[in-house]
Amino acid sequence: MKAVGVVSSDLTGDVGALLPVLDEVAARHDLTIVDVFTFDPGETGWIFRLLERSHGLGAHAIIVEDFAHVHGHERAVTGVADLHSVDDTRWYVGYGRGHTRPSADGAGSL
């Protein structure tokens, strides 16, 4: 299944060095990272762009080194996907009736 790696630019100086960590977390959950979303947390609307990208790719999960990389937006992420880090997992909870998990609705056109 597909996953999106996420890296907050304020928490790492070398995105390339973090990629093997994200790949290892993904592999533990039988996931493949199909995109890496990097952002500056000072950017307005970054969380909405992440959720949109996850929907567009039909991602089943978001992979981070640490939950700090989503800056307190764990609930927003788990509305569309599982959230996996090196040490923890928050499972998909959805947004309620009438909403379909992006990985289950045939998305993935990006």
Summary of the structure (lengths in Angstrom):
residues: 110
radius of gyration: 12.7
end to end distance: 15.4
largest distance: 40.5
contacts: 341
relative contact order: 0.23
helix: 35%
strand: 21%
